[in-house]
Amino acid sequence: MRENVEVVIIGAGPAGLTLANLLQRAGIGCVVLERQSRSYVEQRQRAGVLEHDGARVFEEWGLGESVLSGTSSDGRLEIRLDGRPRLFDVAALTDGRAGRVVPQQVLVQRLIATFLEGGATCASTPPR
Ligand SMILES: Cc1cc2nc3c(=O)[nH]c(=O)nc-3n(C[C@H](O)[C@H](O)[C@H](O)COP(=O)(O)OP(=O)(O)OC[C@H]3O[C@@H](n4cnc5c(N)ncnc54)[C@H](O)[C@@H]3O)c2cc1C
């Protein structure tokens, strides 16, 4: 580990990796410590929608292309009630603030790739 890093981030989930990318863009040295393997966090299935403000942060920091490319807006949401589909116009209900459909593992993969492309290195230690 570099000895002159300014920020140590515990956890390579969406929060830690987003912070790492923002700090990198701000020129602040940081290291992300994760107890799981890279492949584990890159395959871990959880959420599937990134809400509007999260997407806005990536775009404002110039990460929209690398992190959000190819994702679609959650413009319409289908909810089934008693077996009958009901369509909600999310964009209209949220005043145009619809989120993005992006599986969390894809978000994590892209955040790691972007962090590495920005000059970070990835190292692992064998389990004790
Ligand atoms: C089973 C499951 C299903 C979910 N489904 C949805 C969903 O459908 N929709 C939705 O919006 N949200 C969902 N969520 C919530 C969403 O996944 C979380 O809000 C999101 O993962 C939070 O991101 P995070 O970076 O804060 O934390 P995490 O993703 O939990 O990342 C924290 C990281 O820190 C690491 N860590 C923890 N302690 C240490 C330590 N001491 N040292 C080193 N590393 C450490 C962990 O291994 C982990 O990789 C789900 C969560 C779970 C658990």
The ligand as an SDF file (V2000), in Angstrom:
LIG
                    3D

 53 58  0  0  0  0  0  0  0  0999 V2000
  -29.2990   -9.0700   -0.6600 C   0  0  0  0  0  0  0  0  0  0  0  0
  -29.4570   -7.5880   -0.9650 C   0  0  0  0  0  0  0  0  0  0  0  0
  -30.3500   -7.2050   -1.9690 C   0  0  0  0  0  0  0  0  0  0  0  0
  -30.5150   -5.8500   -2.2720 C   0  0  0  0  0  0  0  0  0  0  0  0
  -31.4040   -5.4810   -3.2440 N   0  0  0  0  0  0  0  0  0  0  0  0
  -31.6120   -4.1810   -3.5210 C   0  0  0  0  0  0  0  0  0  0  0  0
  -32.5330   -3.7500   -4.5200 C   0  0  0  0  0  0  0  0  0  0  0  0
  -33.1680   -4.5630   -5.1770 O   0  0  0  0  0  0  0  0  0  0  0  0
  -32.7110   -2.4110   -4.7370 N   0  0  0  0  0  0  0  0  0  0  0  0
  -32.0140   -1.4690   -4.0250 C   0  0  0  0  0  0  0  0  0  0  0  0
  -32.1720   -0.2620   -4.2690 O   0  0  0  0  0  0  0  0  0  0  0  0
  -31.1210   -1.8350   -3.0760 N   0  0  0  0  0  0  0  0  0  0  0  0
  -30.9150   -3.1420   -2.8190 C   0  0  0  0  0  0  0  0  0  0  0  0
  -30.0350   -3.5090   -1.8440 N   0  0  0  0  0  0  0  0  0  0  0  0
  -29.3180   -2.4410   -1.1630 C   0  0  0  0  0  0  0  0  0  0  0  0
  -28.0730   -2.0180   -1.9500 C   0  0  0  0  0  0  0  0  0  0  0  0
  -27.4100   -3.1580   -2.4430 O   0  0  0  0  0  0  0  0  0  0  0  0
  -27.1990   -1.2210   -0.9820 C   0  0  0  0  0  0  0  0  0  0  0  0
  -27.8820   -0.0050   -0.7090 O   0  0  0  0  0  0  0  0  0  0  0  0
  -25.8080   -0.9300   -1.5270 C   0  0  0  0  0  0  0  0  0  0  0  0
  -25.0920   -2.1140   -1.7440 O   0  0  0  0  0  0  0  0  0  0  0  0
  -25.0730   -0.0560   -0.5190 C   0  0  0  0  0  0  0  0  0  0  0  0
  -23.8020    0.2050   -1.0520 O   0  0  0  0  0  0  0  0  0  0  0  0
  -22.5930    0.4670   -0.0810 P   0  0  0  0  0  0  0  0  0  0  0  0
  -21.4070    0.7310   -0.9360 O   0  0  0  0  0  0  0  0  0  0  0  0
  -22.9820    1.4880    0.9370 O   0  0  0  0  0  0  0  0  0  0  0  0
  -22.4330   -0.8810    0.7730 O   0  0  0  0  0  0  0  0  0  0  0  0
  -22.0590   -2.3510    0.2650 P   0  0  0  0  0  0  0  0  0  0  0  0
  -22.5000   -2.6000   -1.1380 O   0  0  0  0  0  0  0  0  0  0  0  0
  -22.5490   -3.2820    1.3250 O   0  0  0  0  0  0  0  0  0  0  0  0
  -20.4730   -2.3380    0.2470 O   0  0  0  0  0  0  0  0  0  0  0  0
  -19.7200   -2.3530    1.4420 C   0  0  0  0  0  0  0  0  0  0  0  0
  -18.4230   -3.1020    1.1560 C   0  0  0  0  0  0  0  0  0  0  0  0
  -17.5830   -3.0000    2.2890 O   0  0  0  0  0  0  0  0  0  0  0  0
  -16.9530   -4.2490    2.4920 C   0  0  0  0  0  0  0  0  0  0  0  0
  -16.5490   -4.2760    3.8840 N   0  0  0  0  0  0  0  0  0  0  0  0
  -17.3530   -4.2280    4.9580 C   0  0  0  0  0  0  0  0  0  0  0  0
  -16.6240   -4.2210    6.0800 N   0  0  0  0  0  0  0  0  0  0  0  0
  -15.3320   -4.2610    5.7040 C   0  0  0  0  0  0  0  0  0  0  0  0
  -14.1010   -4.2760    6.4190 C   0  0  0  0  0  0  0  0  0  0  0  0
  -14.0640   -4.2450    7.7680 N   0  0  0  0  0  0  0  0  0  0  0  0
  -12.9480   -4.3010    5.7110 N   0  0  0  0  0  0  0  0  0  0  0  0
  -12.9710   -4.3380    4.3440 C   0  0  0  0  0  0  0  0  0  0  0  0
  -14.1100   -4.3340    3.6150 N   0  0  0  0  0  0  0  0  0  0  0  0
  -15.2710   -4.2880    4.2910 C   0  0  0  0  0  0  0  0  0  0  0  0
  -17.9980   -5.2690    2.0890 C   0  0  0  0  0  0  0  0  0  0  0  0
  -17.4160   -6.5100    1.7320 O   0  0  0  0  0  0  0  0  0  0  0  0
  -18.6360   -4.5880    0.8890 C   0  0  0  0  0  0  0  0  0  0  0  0
  -18.0260   -4.9530   -0.3330 O   0  0  0  0  0  0  0  0  0  0  0  0
  -29.8220   -4.8630   -1.5290 C   0  0  0  0  0  0  0  0  0  0  0  0
  -28.9230   -5.2590   -0.5340 C   0  0  0  0  0  0  0  0  0  0  0  0
  -28.7370   -6.5990   -0.2500 C   0  0  0  0  0  0  0  0  0  0  0  0
  -27.7890   -7.0030    0.8580 C   0  0  0  0  0  0  0  0  0  0  0  0
  1  2  1  0
  2  3  1  0
  2 52  2  0
  3  4  2  0
  4  5  1  0
  4 50  1  0
  5  6  2  0
  6  7  1  0
  6 13  1  0
  7  8  2  0
  7  9  1  0
  9 10  1  0
 10 11  2  0
 10 12  1  0
 12 13  2  0
 13 14  1  0
 14 15  1  0
 14 50  1  0
 15 16  1  0
 16 17  1  0
 16 18  1  0
 18 19  1  0
 18 20  1  0
 20 21  1  0
 20 22  1  0
 22 23  1  0
 23 24  1  0
 24 25  2  0
 24 26  1  0
 24 27  1  0
 27 28  1  0
 28 29  2  0
 28 30  1  0
 28 31  1  0
 31 32  1  0
 32 33  1  0
 33 34  1  0
 33 48  1  0
 34 35  1  0
 35 36  1  0
 35 46  1  0
 36 37  1  0
 36 45  1  0
 37 38  2  0
 38 39  1  0
 39 40  1  0
 39 45  2  0
 40 41  1  0
 40 42  2  0
 42 43  1  0
 43 44  2  0
 44 45  1  0
 46 47  1  0
 46 48  1  0
 48 49  1  0
 50 51  2  0
 51 52  1  0
 52 53  1  0
M  END
$$$$
